[in-house]
Amino acid sequence: MYTEAVFASKNDRATKIAKKAFESPTFKGNITSDIDGVDLCAAFKNSYAIGMGIMSGVEVDTNNSKAALMARGTVEMSVIVEAYGGCLRTASGIAGIGDYYVTSQGGRNGIFGKYIGEGLSHEEAFEKMSSRTIEGLASTRNGYRLLEELEHDGRIEIAKDVPFFNEIYQILFEGKNAKEAMRNYWSQ
C-alpha cells in the first residue's frame, strides 16, 4: 500500500540516509530541516482531529463542513508553526494536512470527538472507547498553554488567529456545549 512520510533533522546527511533506507516502490520519504514545524503538526493534528470528530457528532452528513474544517485546521496549524518560528509550508505537507487527514478519518481522536459531539461526557466517551489513550486531550491542553505564551509574546491572537482550535479547547476544558461551540465557530 502506498504511503508517504517526512524525516526532519537539522542534519541533512541523516535525513538523506533515513530517506534512502526506507524508500521503496510503495513508500516515499521526504526530508525537511523544520523539526519544530513537524513536531507542532504532529501534536496539533490530534486536537484538530477531535474537532473534526465533534463536527461529525454534532451534524450528520457533514462533508462540506468537514472539508471546511480540514482547510481551517490546516491554515491554523500554519499560523501556529509560523508563529513558533517554523516553516509555514510544513502544515500544508505530509507532516501537517497529510497526518491530520489520516488522524481525523478514523483514529481514536476523531472517534472520541464524535462521541463528545453526540453529547457524551468525557467519562462516557472514554468508557465507549475502552479507556484508550486520546493523545489529542494532552495536545489540546498543552497546545493551548503554548498558544498563551505565543500570545503573551505578541506572535499570535488565539481568538482571532486560531478560532477552531479555541472552540475545541473550550469544549474539552471549559465545559462549552459542542453544538453551541460549533455554531459559534461558524458565526465568526
QUILINBEL-V849007 format. One record per residue. N is the residue number from 1. RES is the residue in three letters. PHI is phi as a letter, one per 30 degrees, with the letter a starting at -180 (* if undefined). NEAR is the number of other ideal C-beta (glycine too) atoms within 8 Angstrom. Layout:
# QUILINBEL-V849007
n = [N N]
res = [RES RES]
phi = [PHI PHI]
near = [NEAR NEAR]
This chain:
# QUILINBEL-V849007
n = [1 2 3 4 5 6 7 8 9 10 11 12 13 14 15 16 17 18 19 20 21 22 23 24 25 26 27 28 29 30 31 32 33 34 35 36 37 38 39 40 41 42 43 44 45 46 47 48 49 50 51 52 53 54 55 56 57 58 59 60 61 62 63 64 65 66 67 68 69 70 71 72 73 74 75 76 77 78 79 80 81 82 83 84 85 86 87 88 89 90 91 92 93 94 95 96 97 98 99 100 101 102 103 104 105 106 107 108 109 110 111 112 113 114 115 116 117 118 119 120 121 122 123 124 125 126 127 128 129 130 131 132 133 134 135 136 137 138 139 140 141 142 143 144 145 146 147 148 149 150 151 152 153 154 155 156 157 158 159 160 161 162 163 164 165 166 167 168 169 170 171 172 173 174 175 176 177 178 179 180 181 182 183 184 185 186 187 188]
res = [MET TYR THR GLU ALA VAL PHE ALA SER LYS ASN ASP ARG ALA THR LYS ILE ALA LYS LYS ALA PHE GLU SER PRO THR PHE LYS GLY ASN ILE THR SER ASP ILE ASP GLY VAL ASP LEU CYS ALA ALA PHE LYS ASN SER TYR ALA ILE GLY MET GLY ILE MET SER GLY VAL GLU VAL ASP THR ASN ASN SER LYS ALA ALA LEU MET ALA ARG GLY THR VAL GLU MET SER VAL ILE VAL GLU ALA TYR GLY GLY CYS LEU ARG THR ALA SER GLY ILE ALA GLY ILE GLY ASP TYR TYR VAL THR SER GLN GLY GLY ARG ASN GLY ILE PHE GLY LYS TYR ILE GLY GLU GLY LEU SER HIS GLU GLU ALA PHE GLU LYS MET SER SER ARG THR ILE GLU GLY LEU ALA SER THR ARG ASN GLY TYR ARG LEU LEU GLU GLU LEU GLU HIS ASP GLY ARG ILE GLU ILE ALA LYS ASP VAL PRO PHE PHE ASN GLU ILE TYR GLN ILE LEU PHE GLU GLY LYS ASN ALA LYS GLU ALA MET ARG ASN TYR TRP SER GLN]
phi = [* d a b b b c c a d c e d d d d d d e d d c d a d c b c c c b a c d d d d d d d d d d d d d d d d d d d d e d d d d b c h c e d d d d d d d d d d d d d d d d d e d d d j d d e d e d c c d d c d d d d d d d d c l d e d d d e d d d d d d j d d e d d d d d d c h h d d c e d d d d d d d d d d d d d d d d e d i c a c e d d d b d d e e d e d d d d b c i d d d d d d d d d e d d d]
near = [3 6 7 10 10 12 13 13 11 5 6 9 6 9 14 9 8 12 12 8 6 10 8 5 3 6 11 8 13 11 13 15 9 11 10 10 17 13 9 14 16 9 12 14 15 13 16 17 16 19 15 15 18 17 15 13 13 11 8 3 4 10 6 6 10 12 8 8 13 13 8 9 15 13 9 15 17 13 11 17 18 10 10 12 5 11 9 9 6 17 16 9 12 10 14 17 12 10 12 16 9 8 12 15 7 4 10 10 16 16 11 16 18 12 14 17 15 8 6 8 5 7 6 9 12 11 8 8 12 5 5 7 4 11 10 13 10 7 12 16 11 9 14 12 8 9 13 9 8 12 11 6 6 4 7 11 6 12 6 5 10 11 11 13 19 10 14 15 14 10 13 12 9 7 3 9 6 13 8 8 14 14 8 9 10 7 5 5]
